[in-house]
Amino acid sequence: MSEAAMAGSTTQGELGTVVIGGGLAAAHCVHALREGGYTKPITLIASENEVPYERPPLSKEYLQGRKPAQELPPFTADWYVEADVDLRLGVTAESIDVSAKKVELGGPVSVAYENLVIATGCRSRLGGRNANMEGWDLPGVYTLRSLEDAKRLKEHLVSGKNLVIIGAGWIGMEVAASARAAGVEVTVITPDPVPLATAMGSEFGSHVAQLHVSNGVQCRFGTAVSGIALDPDKGLAVQTPTGDIRADFVLLAIGAVPNNELAVAAGLEIGTGVVVDEHLRSSNPDILAIGDIAEARNTALGRAIRVEHWDNAIRQGKLAAATILGRDESYDWLPYFFTDQFGLGMEYVGDRGADDEAVVRGDMTSGEFIIFWLRKGVITAAMNVNIWDVNDHLRTMIGKNIPVATLQDTDNDLMAL
Ligand SMILES: Cc1cc2nc3c(=O)[nH]c(=O)nc-3n(C[C@H](O)[C@H](O)[C@H](O)COP(=O)(O)OP(=O)(O)OC[C@H]3O[C@@H](n4cnc5c(N)ncnc54)[C@H](O)[C@@H]3O)c2cc1C
């Protein structure tokens, strides 16, 4: 941390910043506050018992045994002590008293704030798309959101076992790849025609489907799960209109739901998440919201978006700190994310719309290509697949009107476009 911040000390009884969360957004917010010279008290209320950590490896390197749990936190437990951040692990904020400006922690315990940051993230969606899926709460049916979830799931990744994954979004497909690497027999089921259909459209979804099939994943696309049953002798059965699929364990990977409840009860404006402006201030100017929970006004796009990605959580954590420090910074960057499946590494930048036209540069069968998405001829998003050091340049191409043939022609120097 900076010398200025190290030199500063908090004054007893002085009001400061309280952050509710304990995920990546919260960690980066408190870190950026101290780095920026904030000397008032900082309290971080975190439900989990873990020092705030990165979730992306939970479905990839951690599950594959390539990254141990102790390497997941961006900042060590010692850092919080040195930075004089009152990190309260295993503590859940129960309510916010907006008129008294304090957070209730259960019983008589509360913590008062000058600024409050809500960074409560998301939880795994349960119960299926129709919310009535029988059996989602049976033993042997798992979700993946936390390190604790990942530890539990990892114990089952034993060669020869049968895993059925319900849902073919990012987490479902990443876990499928990690489980295959451990020799697990994997079936992925989704009512969609291809994986990642909503997020990425059919071109990339078909490519991911082929990648998984060629690595031995059984793909049941276009198939809705009606329920899960447990037979004491035969184990779990995932029920579909075309018959049951036997499973030793099941992963329910059907999306995430924002942990909005505190904000709703506090009377904050709610949309798809907690509605905040471009400085991340909510409808109550003393309260900010960041990360997966925030529906924030993005000045680059001219509208509000809620993003469930790593890069966004980090950057919004830093931006909230800037706002509290009185700096005039805004949410002005384009969404970005990365994934990694069976050696397919990809980075995405932009704001793809469901109806945008996909234009592929390069040969998809080679596994190295770029997809651009265009709306009325204008590039809205781009994704580099197994081609590196180009994403920053792709970011500069968003908003440009470049002819399709020019984009597709690999003889044209990408960096000159
Ligand atoms: C398995 C997995 C893999 C992922 N892979 C990728 C990837 O490859 N690329 C990518 O860009 N993104 C990925 N993501 C998404 C990324 O991790 C999230 O966008 C990011 O973690 C969001 O950070 P956050 O701080 O907003 O919320 P979270 O990380 O969800 O943290 C919120 C924290 O708040 C705590 N909390 C909730 N309510 C309370 C309360 N009342 N009191 C106290 N604490 C509370 C929760 O327990 C949680 O610890 C992945 C996510 C998961 C789960």
The ligand as an ORCA input file, in Angstrom:
! r2SCAN-3c Opt
* xyz 0 1
  C     -17.353    -20.691    -10.742
  C     -17.256    -19.315    -11.338
  C     -16.427    -19.087    -12.420
  C     -16.332    -17.829    -12.991
  N     -15.507    -17.644    -14.063
  C     -15.399    -16.411    -14.614
  C     -14.536    -16.183    -15.741
  O     -13.896    -17.102    -16.244
  N     -14.451    -14.941    -16.241
  C     -15.145    -13.890    -15.711
  O     -15.027    -12.771    -16.212
  N     -15.978    -14.063    -14.644
  C     -16.123    -15.293    -14.096
  N     -16.962    -15.495    -13.016
  C     -17.744    -14.346    -12.500
  C     -16.965    -13.545    -11.463
  O     -16.335    -14.390    -10.558
  C     -17.943    -12.609    -10.765
  O     -18.387    -11.683    -11.718
  C     -17.318    -11.909     -9.576
  O     -16.933    -12.820     -8.601
  C     -18.298    -10.907     -8.973
  O     -17.729    -10.351     -7.844
  P     -18.625     -9.639     -6.725
  O     -17.655     -9.175     -5.698
  O     -19.547     -8.680     -7.360
  O     -19.565    -10.781     -6.132
  P     -19.232    -12.177     -5.477
  O     -17.936    -12.690     -5.979
  O     -20.446    -13.008     -5.664
  O     -19.060    -11.856     -3.925
  C     -20.135    -11.439     -3.134
  C     -19.848    -11.850     -1.707
  O     -20.787    -11.195     -0.860
  C     -21.177    -12.094      0.168
  N     -22.461    -11.646      0.711
  C     -23.681    -11.713      0.134
  N     -24.623    -11.192      0.968
  C     -23.962    -10.788      2.086
  C     -24.389    -10.171      3.304
  N     -25.671     -9.860      3.519
  N     -23.451     -9.890      4.239
  C     -22.141    -10.192      4.025
  N     -21.693    -10.762      2.886
  C     -22.593    -11.066      1.922
  C     -21.247    -13.424     -0.575
  O     -21.196    -14.489      0.333
  C     -19.992    -13.341     -1.445
  O     -18.878    -13.805     -0.766
  C     -17.083    -16.751    -12.439
  C     -17.933    -16.970    -11.345
  C     -18.025    -18.248    -10.792
  C     -18.942    -18.494     -9.609
*
